[in-house]
Amino acid sequence: MNDVIIAKKSSFLCTEAGQGEIMKDIEEKKLNRIIASA
C-alpha cells in the first residue's frame, strides 16, 4: 500500500489506553489523517 505509514490490529481502540496509543502514533509519526475500522 503506497503512502501507508503504519498499520496495526487492536481489539481495544475504544479504551482510554487504546486512544492513547493512537495519539502517540499520530504525534510520533506526524500523521495528518487516520482510518480506523471495526
C-alpha distances in whole Angstrom, upper triangle without the diagonal:
4,6,6,9,10,10,14,16,19,22,24,22,25,28,29,27,24,24,25,22,20,22,22,18,19,21,20,17,18,16,17,15,14,14,16,17,20
4,6,9,11,12,16,19,22,25,26,24,27,29,30,29,25,25,26,23,21,22,22,18,18,21,20,16,17,15,16,15,14,15,17,19,22
4,6,9,11,15,18,21,24,25,22,25,27,28,26,23,23,23,21,18,19,19,16,15,17,16,13,13,11,12,12,12,13,16,18,22
4,6,7,11,14,17,20,21,19,22,24,25,23,20,20,20,17,15,17,17,13,13,16,15,11,13,10,12,11,10,11,13,15,19
4,7,10,14,16,20,21,18,21,23,23,21,18,18,18,15,13,15,14,10,10,13,11,8,10,8,11,11,10,12,14,16,20
4,7,10,13,16,17,15,18,20,20,18,15,15,16,12,11,13,12,8,10,13,11,9,11,9,12,11,10,11,12,14,17
4,7,10,14,15,13,17,18,19,17,14,15,16,13,11,14,14,10,12,15,14,12,14,12,15,13,10,10,10,11,14
4,6,10,12,11,14,16,17,15,11,13,14,11,10,13,13,10,13,16,15,14,16,14,17,15,11,11,10,11,12
4,7,9,9,13,14,16,14,11,13,15,12,11,15,15,13,16,19,18,17,20,17,20,17,13,12,10,10,10
4,6,6,10,11,13,11,8,11,13,10,10,14,14,13,16,18,18,18,20,18,20,18,14,13,10,10,10
4,6,8,9,12,11,9,12,14,12,13,16,17,16,18,21,21,21,23,21,23,20,17,15,11,11,9
4,5,6,9,8,5,8,11,10,11,14,15,15,17,19,20,21,22,20,22,20,16,15,12,12,10
4,5,8,8,4,6,9,8,8,11,13,13,14,16,18,18,19,17,18,16,13,12,9,10,9
4,7,8,6,6,10,11,10,12,15,15,16,18,20,21,21,19,20,18,15,14,10,11,10
4,5,5,6,9,10,11,12,14,16,17,18,20,21,22,21,22,20,17,17,14,15,14
4,5,5,6,9,10,11,12,14,15,16,18,20,21,20,21,20,17,18,15,17,17
4,5,5,6,9,10,10,12,14,15,16,18,19,19,21,20,17,18,15,17,17
4,5,5,6,9,10,11,13,14,15,17,18,17,18,17,14,14,12,13,13
4,5,5,6,9,10,11,12,14,15,16,15,16,15,12,13,11,14,14
4,5,5,6,9,10,11,12,14,15,15,16,16,14,16,14,17,18
4,5,5,6,9,10,10,12,14,13,16,15,13,14,13,15,16
4,5,5,6,9,10,11,12,10,12,11,9,11,10,13,15
4,5,5,6,9,10,10,10,11,11,10,13,13,16,18
4,5,5,6,8,10,10,13,13,13,15,15,18,20
4,5,5,6,8,8,11,11,10,13,13,16,19
4,6,6,5,5,8,8,8,12,13,16,19
4,6,5,7,9,11,12,15,16,20,23
4,6,8,11,13,13,17,18,21,24
4,5,9,11,11,14,16,20,22
4,7,9,11,15,17,20,23
4,6,7,11,13,17,20
4,7,11,14,17,21
4,7,10,14,17
4,7,10,14
4,7,10
4,7
4
